[in-house]
Amino acid sequence: MLEFDELAARLDRIETTLSELVGQLVSLTKYDKEFYTTADVAEILDRAEFTVREWCRLGRVHASKRLNGRGTSKEWVISREELGRIQKEGLLPVKSFSCGRVR
């Protein structure tokens, strides 16, 4: 009877490992594209979508705008290469803005 219990435990471990591997494979294929939306990047980096949009607006990441299929409005997109750079090196420095005042 002990052999059956050992075999059942081993099969449970194998099933758990296979489920984890399938989950990882699905997440890899889900995010294997040329350009990512701010929602995609937010999910990948575990940040809020608003935060990623602000990074784009402030020039903290290299991003561009393209039509999103809803009229003439555009949305930010980030390339696969830029996403990799963000993950490895972090955000770009904040650009200083001049507000027109002379001191």
N, CA, C and O atoms as a GROMACS GRO file, in nm:
protein
  412
    1MET      N    1   0.081  -0.119   0.000
    1MET     CA    2   0.000   0.000   0.000
    1MET      C    3   0.085   0.126   0.000
    1MET      O    4   0.045   0.229  -0.054
    2LEU      N    5   0.202   0.119   0.060
    2LEU     CA    6   0.292   0.233   0.066
    2LEU      C    7   0.337   0.274  -0.073
    2LEU      O    8   0.354   0.393  -0.100
    3GLU      N    9   0.358   0.177  -0.161
    3GLU     CA   10   0.401   0.208  -0.297
    3GLU      C   11   0.295   0.290  -0.371
    3GLU      O   12   0.328   0.381  -0.447
    4PHE      N   13   0.169   0.257  -0.350
    4PHE     CA   14   0.061   0.332  -0.415
    4PHE      C   15   0.060   0.477  -0.368
    4PHE      O   16   0.043   0.569  -0.449
    5ASP      N   17   0.078   0.499  -0.238
    5ASP     CA   18   0.079   0.634  -0.183
    5ASP      C   19   0.197   0.715  -0.238
    5ASP      O   20   0.183   0.833  -0.270
    6GLU      N   21   0.311   0.652  -0.248
    6GLU     CA   22   0.429   0.719  -0.304
    6GLU      C   23   0.406   0.756  -0.450
    6GLU      O   24   0.442   0.866  -0.493
    7LEU      N   25   0.347   0.664  -0.524
    7LEU     CA   26   0.318   0.690  -0.665
    7LEU      C   27   0.217   0.802  -0.682
    7LEU      O   28   0.233   0.887  -0.769
    8ALA      N   29   0.114   0.803  -0.599
    8ALA     CA   30   0.013   0.910  -0.606
    8ALA      C   31   0.076   1.045  -0.573
    8ALA      O   32   0.045   1.145  -0.639
    9ALA      N   33   0.162   1.050  -0.472
    9ALA     CA   34   0.228   1.176  -0.435
    9ALA      C   35   0.318   1.224  -0.548
    9ALA      O   36   0.322   1.344  -0.578
   10ARG      N   37   0.388   1.132  -0.610
   10ARG     CA   38   0.478   1.168  -0.721
   10ARG      C   39   0.397   1.222  -0.840
   10ARG      O   40   0.437   1.321  -0.902
   11LEU      N   41   0.284   1.158  -0.871
   11LEU     CA   42   0.199   1.206  -0.980
   11LEU      C   43   0.142   1.344  -0.949
   11LEU      O   44   0.130   1.428  -1.039
   12ASP      N   45   0.108   1.369  -0.823
   12ASP     CA   46   0.060   1.503  -0.784
   12ASP      C   47   0.168   1.609  -0.808
   12ASP      O   48   0.139   1.717  -0.858
   13ARG      N   49   0.293   1.577  -0.772
   13ARG     CA   50   0.403   1.672  -0.794
   13ARG      C   51   0.424   1.697  -0.943
   13ARG      O   52   0.449   1.810  -0.985
   14ILE      N   53   0.413   1.592  -1.023
   14ILE     CA   54   0.430   1.607  -1.168
   14ILE      C   55   0.318   1.694  -1.225
   14ILE      O   56   0.345   1.781  -1.307
   15GLU      N   57   0.194   1.672  -1.183
   15GLU     CA   58   0.082   1.753  -1.230
   15GLU      C   59   0.100   1.900  -1.192
   15GLU      O   60   0.073   1.989  -1.272
   16THR      N   61   0.144   1.925  -1.071
   16THR     CA   62   0.166   2.062  -1.025
   16THR      C   63   0.273   2.130  -1.109
   16THR      O   64   0.256   2.244  -1.152
   17THR      N   65   0.382   2.060  -1.133
   17THR     CA   66   0.492   2.115  -1.214
   17THR      C   67   0.445   2.143  -1.357
   17THR      O   68   0.478   2.248  -1.413
   18LEU      N   69   0.370   2.052  -1.415
   18LEU     CA   70   0.319   2.072  -1.551
   18LEU      C   71   0.226   2.193  -1.558
   18LEU      O   72   0.232   2.271  -1.652
   19SER      N   73   0.140   2.208  -1.459
   19SER     CA   74   0.049   2.323  -1.456
   19SER      C   75   0.127   2.454  -1.448
   19SER      O   76   0.093   2.551  -1.516
   20GLU      N   77   0.232   2.457  -1.367
   20GLU     CA   78   0.315   2.578  -1.356
   20GLU      C   79   0.384   2.608  -1.489
   20GLU      O   80   0.390   2.724  -1.531
   21LEU      N   81   0.436   2.504  -1.554
   21LEU     CA   82   0.504   2.524  -1.682
   21LEU      C   83   0.409   2.574  -1.790
   21LEU      O   84   0.444   2.662  -1.869
   22VAL      N   85   0.288   2.520  -1.794
   22VAL     CA   86   0.188   2.565  -1.891
   22VAL      C   87   0.154   2.711  -1.865
   22VAL      O   88   0.143   2.789  -1.959
   23GLY      N   89   0.138   2.749  -1.740
   23GLY     CA   90   0.110   2.888  -1.705
   23GLY      C   91   0.221   2.982  -1.751
   23GLY      O   92   0.194   3.090  -1.802
   24GLN      N   93   0.345   2.940  -1.731
   24GLN     CA   94   0.459   3.022  -1.776
   24GLN      C   95   0.461   3.033  -1.928
   24GLN      O   96   0.489   3.141  -1.981
   25LEU      N   97   0.433   2.925  -1.997
   25LEU     CA   98   0.433   2.926  -2.143
   25LEU      C   99   0.324   3.019  -2.196
   25LEU      O  100   0.347   3.094  -2.290
   26VAL      N  101   0.207   3.014  -2.136
   26VAL     CA  102   0.097   3.101  -2.178
   26VAL      C  103   0.135   3.248  -2.157
   26VAL      O  104   0.111   3.331  -2.244
   27SER      N  105   0.195   3.278  -2.042
   27SER     CA  106   0.232   3.418  -2.017
   27SER      C  107   0.342   3.464  -2.111
   27SER      O  108   0.343   3.580  -2.150
   28LEU      N  109   0.433   3.376  -2.150
   28LEU     CA  110   0.538   3.414  -2.246
   28LEU      C  111   0.480   3.444  -2.383
   28LEU      O  112   0.517   3.543  -2.446
   29THR      N  113   0.389   3.361  -2.430
   29THR     CA  114   0.332   3.383  -2.563
   29THR      C  115   0.238   3.502  -2.562
   29THR      O  116   0.224   3.570  -2.664
   30LYS      N  117   0.173   3.528  -2.449
   30LYS     CA  118   0.081   3.642  -2.439
   30LYS      C  119   0.158   3.773  -2.457
   30LYS      O  120   0.104   3.868  -2.512
   31TYR      N  121   0.280   3.777  -2.410
   31TYR     CA  122   0.356   3.902  -2.413
   31TYR      C  123   0.471   3.898  -2.513
   31TYR      O  124   0.566   3.976  -2.501
   32ASP      N  125   0.464   3.811  -2.610
   32ASP     CA  126   0.568   3.806  -2.711
   32ASP      C  127   0.519   3.878  -2.836
   32ASP      O  128   0.478   3.815  -2.934
   33LYS      N  129   0.523   4.010  -2.831
   33LYS     CA  130   0.481   4.089  -2.946
   33LYS      C  131   0.577   4.205  -2.966
   33LYS      O  132   0.660   4.234  -2.880
   34GLU      N  133   0.563   4.271  -3.079
   34GLU     CA  134   0.656   4.379  -3.115
   34GLU      C  135   0.632   4.506  -3.034
   34GLU      O  136   0.728   4.571  -2.992
   35PHE      N  137   0.505   4.543  -3.012
   35PHE     CA  138   0.471   4.662  -2.935
   35PHE      C  139   0.370   4.627  -2.827
   35PHE      O  140   0.285   4.541  -2.844
   36TYR      N  141   0.382   4.696  -2.714
   36TYR     CA  142   0.296   4.673  -2.599
   36TYR      C  143   0.218   4.799  -2.566
   36TYR      O  144   0.268   4.910  -2.581
   37THR      N  145   0.094   4.781  -2.522
   37THR     CA  146   0.015   4.894  -2.475
   37THR      C  147   0.058   4.928  -2.333
   37THR      O  148   0.133   4.853  -2.270
   38THR      N  149   0.012   5.042  -2.283
   38THR     CA  150   0.045   5.079  -2.146
   38THR      C  151  -0.017   4.978  -2.048
   38THR      O  152   0.039   4.955  -1.940
   39ALA      N  153  -0.130   4.921  -2.083
   39ALA     CA  154  -0.192   4.819  -1.996
   39ALA      C  155  -0.105   4.694  -1.989
   39ALA      O  156  -0.087   4.637  -1.881
   40ASP      N  157  -0.049   4.651  -2.103
   40ASP     CA  158   0.040   4.535  -2.105
   40ASP      C  159   0.162   4.559  -2.018
   40ASP      O  160   0.198   4.476  -1.935
   41VAL      N  161   0.227   4.675  -2.038
   41VAL     CA  162   0.349   4.708  -1.964
   41VAL      C  163   0.319   4.718  -1.815
   41VAL      O  164   0.399   4.673  -1.733
   42ALA      N  165   0.206   4.777  -1.781
   42ALA     CA  166   0.168   4.788  -1.639
   42ALA      C  167   0.155   4.650  -1.576
   42ALA      O  168   0.200   4.628  -1.464
   43GLU      N  169   0.093   4.559  -1.648
   43GLU     CA  170   0.075   4.423  -1.594
   43GLU      C  171   0.209   4.352  -1.581
   43GLU      O  172   0.235   4.286  -1.480
   44ILE      N  173   0.295   4.365  -1.682
   44ILE     CA  174   0.424   4.298  -1.680
   44ILE      C  175   0.511   4.351  -1.567
   44ILE      O  176   0.577   4.274  -1.498
   45LEU      N  177   0.512   4.484  -1.547
   45LEU     CA  178   0.598   4.546  -1.447
   45LEU      C  179   0.531   4.561  -1.311
   45LEU      O  180   0.591   4.613  -1.217
   46ASP      N  181   0.406   4.516  -1.299
   46ASP     CA  182   0.329   4.525  -1.175
   46ASP      C  183   0.317   4.670  -1.128
   46ASP      O  184   0.347   4.702  -1.013
   47ARG      N  185   0.274   4.755  -1.219
   47ARG     CA  186   0.250   4.896  -1.192
   47ARG      C  187   0.109   4.932  -1.238
   47ARG      O  188   0.044   4.853  -1.306
   48ALA      N  189   0.063   5.049  -1.201
   48ALA     CA  190  -0.066   5.096  -1.248
   48ALA      C  191  -0.052   5.148  -1.391
   48ALA      O  192   0.053   5.200  -1.429
   49GLU      N  193  -0.157   5.132  -1.470
   49GLU     CA  194  -0.152   5.180  -1.608
   49GLU      C  195  -0.130   5.330  -1.613
   49GLU      O  196  -0.059   5.380  -1.700
   50PHE      N  197  -0.191   5.404  -1.520
   50PHE     CA  198  -0.170   5.549  -1.513
   50PHE      C  199  -0.022   5.582  -1.498
   50PHE      O  200   0.027   5.675  -1.561
   51THR      N  201   0.049   5.506  -1.416
   51THR     CA  202   0.193   5.529  -1.394
   51THR      C  203   0.270   5.512  -1.524
   51THR      O  204   0.357   5.594  -1.556
   52VAL      N  205   0.240   5.408  -1.600
   52VAL     CA  206   0.310   5.383  -1.727
   52VAL      C  207   0.279   5.495  -1.826
   52VAL      O  208   0.368   5.539  -1.899
   53ARG      N  209   0.154   5.542  -1.830
   53ARG     CA  210   0.120   5.654  -1.920
   53ARG      C  211   0.198   5.780  -1.880
   53ARG      O  212   0.244   5.853  -1.967
   54GLU      N  213   0.213   5.804  -1.751
   54GLU     CA  214   0.290   5.919  -1.705
   54GLU      C  215   0.437   5.906  -1.744
   54GLU      O  216   0.499   6.004  -1.784
   55TRP      N  217   0.493   5.786  -1.734
   55TRP     CA  218   0.631   5.765  -1.778
   55TRP      C  219   0.645   5.803  -1.925
   55TRP      O  220   0.744   5.866  -1.964
   56CYS      N  221   0.547   5.764  -2.006
   56CYS     CA  222   0.550   5.797  -2.149
   56CYS      C  223   0.541   5.948  -2.169
   56CYS      O  224   0.619   6.006  -2.244
   57ARG      N  225   0.446   6.009  -2.102
   57ARG     CA  226   0.423   6.153  -2.116
   57ARG      C  227   0.545   6.234  -2.073
   57ARG      O  228   0.577   6.335  -2.135
   58LEU      N  229   0.612   6.191  -1.967
   58LEU     CA  230   0.726   6.264  -1.914
   58LEU      C  231   0.859   6.227  -1.980
   58LEU      O  232   0.963   6.283  -1.947
   59GLY      N  233   0.856   6.132  -2.076
   59GLY     CA  234   0.978   6.092  -2.145
   59GLY      C  235   1.067   6.000  -2.064
   59GLY      O  236   1.186   5.988  -2.093
   60ARG      N  237   1.012   5.934  -1.963
   60ARG     CA  238   1.089   5.841  -1.881
   60ARG      C  239   1.112   5.708  -1.951
   60ARG      O  240   1.198   5.630  -1.911
   61VAL      N  241   1.034   5.682  -2.058
   61VAL     CA  242   1.052   5.565  -2.143
   61VAL      C  243   1.041   5.611  -2.288
   61VAL      O  244   0.977   5.712  -2.318
   62HIS      N  245   1.103   5.537  -2.377
   62HIS     CA  246   1.089   5.566  -2.520
   62HIS      C  247   0.958   5.504  -2.566
   62HIS      O  248   0.944   5.382  -2.571
   63ALA      N  249   0.862   5.589  -2.600
   63ALA     CA  250   0.731   5.542  -2.643
   63ALA      C  251   0.683   5.630  -2.757
   63ALA      O  252   0.732   5.742  -2.776
   64SER      N  253   0.588   5.579  -2.832
   64SER     CA  254   0.529   5.658  -2.940
   64SER      C  255   0.378   5.641  -2.934
   64SER      O  256   0.326   5.551  -2.867
   65LYS      N  257   0.310   5.727  -3.004
   65LYS     CA  258   0.164   5.718  -3.008
   65LYS      C  259   0.120   5.664  -3.143
   65LYS      O  260   0.179   5.696  -3.246
   66ARG      N  261   0.016   5.582  -3.141
   66ARG     CA  262  -0.042   5.533  -3.266
   66ARG      C  263  -0.192   5.522  -3.250
   66ARG      O  264  -0.245   5.515  -3.139
   67LEU      N  265  -0.260   5.521  -3.364
   67LEU     CA  266  -0.406   5.510  -3.363
   67LEU      C  267  -0.446   5.380  -3.295
   67LEU      O  268  -0.383   5.276  -3.315
   68ASN      N  269  -0.551   5.386  -3.216
   68ASN     CA  270  -0.593   5.267  -3.144
   68ASN      C  271  -0.721   5.206  -3.199
   68ASN      O  272  -0.774   5.112  -3.141
   69GLY      N  273  -0.772   5.258  -3.311
   69GLY     CA  274  -0.891   5.201  -3.371
   69GLY      C  275  -1.020   5.264  -3.321
   69GLY      O  276  -1.129   5.223  -3.362
   70ARG      N  277  -1.009   5.363  -3.233
   70ARG     CA  278  -1.128   5.432  -3.182
   70ARG      C  279  -1.126   5.575  -3.230
   70ARG      O  280  -1.092   5.665  -3.153
   71GLY      N  281  -1.160   5.598  -3.352
   71GLY     CA  282  -1.162   5.733  -3.408
   71GLY      C  283  -1.022   5.787  -3.428
   71GLY      O  284  -0.933   5.716  -3.474
   72THR      N  285  -1.003   5.914  -3.393
   72THR     CA  286  -0.873   5.977  -3.416
   72THR      C  287  -0.786   5.979  -3.291
   72THR      O  288  -0.676   6.033  -3.294
   73SER      N  289  -0.834   5.922  -3.181
   73SER     CA  290  -0.753   5.922  -3.059
   73SER      C  291  -0.636   5.824  -3.073
   73SER      O  292  -0.645   5.723  -3.144
   74LYS      N  293  -0.528   5.856  -3.006
   74LYS     CA  294  -0.408   5.773  -3.012
   74LYS      C  295  -0.373   5.723  -2.874
   74LYS      O  296  -0.412   5.782  -2.773
   75GLU      N  297  -0.299   5.611  -2.870
   75GLU     CA  298  -0.256   5.556  -2.743
   75GLU      C  299  -0.105   5.533  -2.746
   75GLU      O  300  -0.046   5.514  -2.852
   76TRP      N  301  -0.045   5.536  -2.628
   76TRP     CA  302   0.098   5.510  -2.618
   76TRP      C  303   0.128   5.364  -2.645
   76TRP      O  304   0.053   5.276  -2.602
   77VAL      N  305   0.237   5.336  -2.715
   77VAL     CA  306   0.286   5.200  -2.734
   77VAL      C  307   0.436   5.199  -2.703
   77VAL      O  308   0.506   5.297  -2.727
   78ILE      N  309   0.482   5.088  -2.651
   78ILE     CA  310   0.621   5.072  -2.610
   78ILE      C  311   0.675   4.948  -2.679
   78ILE      O  312   0.611   4.843  -2.678
   79SER      N  313   0.792   4.959  -2.739
   79SER     CA  314   0.849   4.847  -2.814
   79SER      C  315   0.901   4.738  -2.720
   79SER      O  316   0.927   4.763  -2.602
   80ARG      N  317   0.915   4.619  -2.773
   80ARG     CA  318   0.968   4.506  -2.698
   80ARG      C  319   1.109   4.538  -2.646
   80ARG      O  320   1.143   4.504  -2.533
   81GLU      N  321   1.190   4.603  -2.730
   81GLU     CA  322   1.326   4.638  -2.692
   81GLU      C  323   1.326   4.736  -2.574
   81GLU      O  324   1.407   4.723  -2.482
   82GLU      N  325   1.235   4.835  -2.578
   82GLU     CA  326   1.228   4.933  -2.470
   82GLU      C  327   1.181   4.867  -2.341
   82GLU      O  328   1.232   4.900  -2.234
   83LEU      N  329   1.087   4.775  -2.350
   83LEU     CA  330   1.042   4.704  -2.231
   83LEU      C  331   1.159   4.628  -2.168
   83LEU      O  332   1.177   4.630  -2.046
   84GLY      N  333   1.239   4.562  -2.251
   84GLY     CA  334   1.357   4.492  -2.200
   84GLY      C  335   1.456   4.588  -2.135
   84GLY      O  336   1.515   4.557  -2.032
   85ARG      N  337   1.474   4.705  -2.197
   85ARG     CA  338   1.566   4.803  -2.141
   85ARG      C  339   1.517   4.852  -2.005
   85ARG      O  340   1.596   4.867  -1.912
   86ILE      N  341   1.386   4.877  -1.994
   86ILE     CA  342   1.329   4.921  -1.867
   86ILE      C  343   1.352   4.816  -1.758
   86ILE      O  344   1.389   4.849  -1.646
   87GLN      N  345   1.330   4.690  -1.793
   87GLN     CA  346   1.347   4.583  -1.696
   87GLN      C  347   1.492   4.570  -1.651
   87GLN      O  348   1.518   4.538  -1.536
   88LYS      N  349   1.587   4.593  -1.741
   88LYS     CA  350   1.729   4.577  -1.709
   88LYS      C  351   1.790   4.703  -1.648
   88LYS      O  352   1.866   4.694  -1.551
   89GLU      N  353   1.757   4.821  -1.703
   89GLU     CA  354   1.827   4.944  -1.666
   89GLU      C  355   1.741   5.042  -1.587
   89GLU      O  356   1.794   5.132  -1.521
   90GLY      N  357   1.610   5.027  -1.592
   90GLY     CA  358   1.522   5.120  -1.522
   90GLY      C  359   1.477   5.233  -1.612
   90GLY      O  360   1.496   5.231  -1.734
   91LEU      N  361   1.415   5.333  -1.550
   91LEU     CA  362   1.359   5.446  -1.624
   91LEU      C  363   1.467   5.545  -1.665
   91LEU      O  364   1.574   5.551  -1.606
   92LEU      N  365   1.436   5.621  -1.768
   92LEU     CA  366   1.525   5.730  -1.811
   92LEU      C  367   1.515   5.843  -1.710
   92LEU      O  368   1.414   5.853  -1.639
   93PRO      N  369   1.616   5.929  -1.702
   93PRO     CA  370   1.608   6.040  -1.608
   93PRO      C  371   1.496   6.138  -1.645
   93PRO      O  372   1.456   6.147  -1.761
   94VAL      N  373   1.447   6.208  -1.546
   94VAL     CA  374   1.341   6.307  -1.566
   94VAL      C  375   1.398   6.423  -1.645
   94VAL      O  376   1.506   6.475  -1.613
   95LYS      N  377   1.325   6.464  -1.748
   95LYS     CA  378   1.365   6.582  -1.825
   95LYS      C  379   1.324   6.704  -1.745
   95LYS      O  380   1.214   6.709  -1.691
   96SER      N  381   1.412   6.803  -1.739
   96SER     CA  382   1.374   6.925  -1.667
   96SER      C  383   1.296   7.016  -1.760
   96SER      O  384   1.332   7.036  -1.876
   97PHE      N  385   1.188   7.070  -1.707
   97PHE     CA  386   1.102   7.158  -1.784
   97PHE      C  387   1.119   7.301  -1.735
   97PHE      O  388   1.127   7.325  -1.614
   98SER      N  389   1.125   7.394  -1.827
   98SER     CA  390   1.134   7.534  -1.789
   98SER      C  391   0.993   7.592  -1.789
   98SER      O  392   0.918   7.572  -1.884
   99CYS      N  393   0.959   7.662  -1.684
   99CYS     CA  394   0.825   7.718  -1.675
   99CYS      C  395   0.824   7.865  -1.719
   99CYS      O  396   0.722   7.932  -1.704
  100GLY      N  397   0.934   7.915  -1.772
  100GLY     CA  398   0.936   8.050  -1.827
  100GLY      C  399   0.970   8.161  -1.729
  100GLY      O  400   0.977   8.277  -1.768
  101ARG      N  401   0.991   8.127  -1.604
  101ARG     CA  402   1.026   8.229  -1.506
  101ARG      C  403   1.177   8.250  -1.502
  101ARG      O  404   1.255   8.156  -1.514
  102VAL      N  405   1.216   8.374  -1.486
  102VAL     CA  406   1.357   8.408  -1.473
  102VAL      C  407   1.385   8.441  -1.328
  102VAL      O  408   1.310   8.517  -1.266
  103ARG      N  409   1.488   8.386  -1.274
  103ARG     CA  410   1.522   8.413  -1.134
  103ARG      C  411   1.646   8.499  -1.126
  103ARG      O  412   1.690   8.532  -1.016
   0.00000   0.00000   0.00000
